Amino acid sequence: MKNNKRFIILILIFITIGTTIGVFYENKKKKLLSTNTEVTHGYLTKRINVARSCNESYYYYYIKNNKFEIWECGLKPFLEIGDTVLIKYSLEDPSVAKVIDFKFMKKFKI
C-alpha cells in the first residue's frame, strides 16, 4: 500500500512539473511573438498523421542564412509538400515562430 502511494505521489509530481514547464514555455512564446517580430516565407516539409492526437505539419524557414524548423498541430489537407506559407518569428529568438497564413501561396495562384 505504501509503495502505491509513493508511486502515485511521484507521478503527480512529474505531471505537475511537466505542466509547469509547458505553461512557462507557451507564455514565453506568446510574449516573444507579441512584440518585435518579422514575417518571412516558410515551406511545408512533411506531415505526420498521428492517431488520437494532433496531425503534425513541419515547416522550415531561413533567417540570415540559418535554417529553422517549426511544427504546427492540425491537418491542412489543401497544402502539399513544398507549398509556401507565411511565418511570423521573433527578432529576439528566431527559433520562436508560428504560421500566420496557411493559404499564402493559394492567394497568388490563378
C-alpha positions in Angstrom: 0.0 0.0 0.0 2.8 2.4 0.9 4.6 1.7 -2.4 1.4 2.5 -4.3 1.1 5.9 -2.5 4.7 6.8 -3.2 4.3 5.8 -6.9 1.1 7.9 -7.2 2.8 10.9 -5.5 5.8 10.6 -7.8 3.6 10.5 -10.9 1.7 13.6 -9.7 4.9 15.4 -9.1 6.1 14.6 -12.6 2.8 15.7 -14.1 2.9 19.0 -12.1 6.5 19.7 -13.2 5.7 18.9 -16.9 2.6 21.1 -16.9 4.5 24.0 -15.3 7.3 23.8 -17.8 4.7 23.6 -20.7 2.8 26.7 -19.4 6.1 28.6 -18.9 7.2 27.8 -22.5 3.9 28.8 -24.0 3.8 32.1 -22.1 7.4 32.9 -23.2 6.5 32.1 -26.8 3.4 34.3 -26.7 5.5 37.2 -25.2 8.2 36.9 -27.8 5.6 36.8 -30.7 3.6 39.7 -29.3 6.3 42.4 -29.9 9.4 42.8 -32.1 8.5 40.4 -34.8 9.1 40.0 -38.6 7.4 38.0 -41.3 9.0 35.6 -43.7 8.1 32.7 -46.1 8.2 29.2 -44.9 7.8 25.9 -46.7 5.9 22.7 -45.7 8.4 19.9 -45.5 6.5 16.9 -44.1 3.2 15.8 -42.5 2.7 13.2 -39.8 -0.7 11.8 -39.2 -1.0 10.6 -35.6 -4.0 8.6 -34.5 -5.8 10.0 -31.5 -3.6 13.1 -31.4 -2.9 16.2 -33.4 -1.7 15.8 -37.0 1.7 17.5 -37.2 2.9 19.6 -40.1 6.6 20.7 -40.2 7.7 23.9 -41.9 11.2 25.4 -42.4 12.3 29.0 -43.0 15.6 30.8 -43.3 16.7 33.8 -41.2 20.2 35.3 -42.1 21.2 32.0 -43.8 20.2 30.0 -40.7 17.6 27.3 -41.2 14.8 26.9 -38.6 12.1 24.4 -38.4 8.7 24.6 -36.6 5.7 22.3 -36.3 2.1 23.2 -36.1 -0.7 21.0 -34.9 -3.7 20.4 -37.2 -4.3 18.9 -40.6 -4.2 21.2 -43.6 -5.3 19.0 -46.5 -5.1 21.8 -49.0 -1.3 22.1 -48.5 1.2 19.9 -50.4 4.8 19.3 -49.6 6.8 22.4 -50.7 3.9 24.9 -50.5 4.7 28.3 -49.2 3.2 29.7 -46.0 3.7 33.0 -44.2 5.5 32.7 -40.8 5.9 35.3 -38.1 9.0 35.0 -36.0 10.6 36.8 -33.1 13.6 39.0 -33.8 14.9 38.3 -30.3 14.8 34.5 -30.8 14.2 33.5 -34.5 13.5 29.9 -33.5 10.2 31.0 -31.9 7.7 31.3 -34.7 4.2 30.4 -35.9 2.4 30.1 -39.2 0.1 33.1 -39.7 -1.2 32.4 -43.2 -1.6 28.8 -44.4 -3.2 29.9 -47.7 -0.5 32.4 -48.6 0.6 30.5 -51.8 -3.0 29.9 -52.9 -3.8 33.6 -53.0 -1.4 34.1 -55.9 -2.4 31.1 -58.0 -4.6 31.7 -61.0 
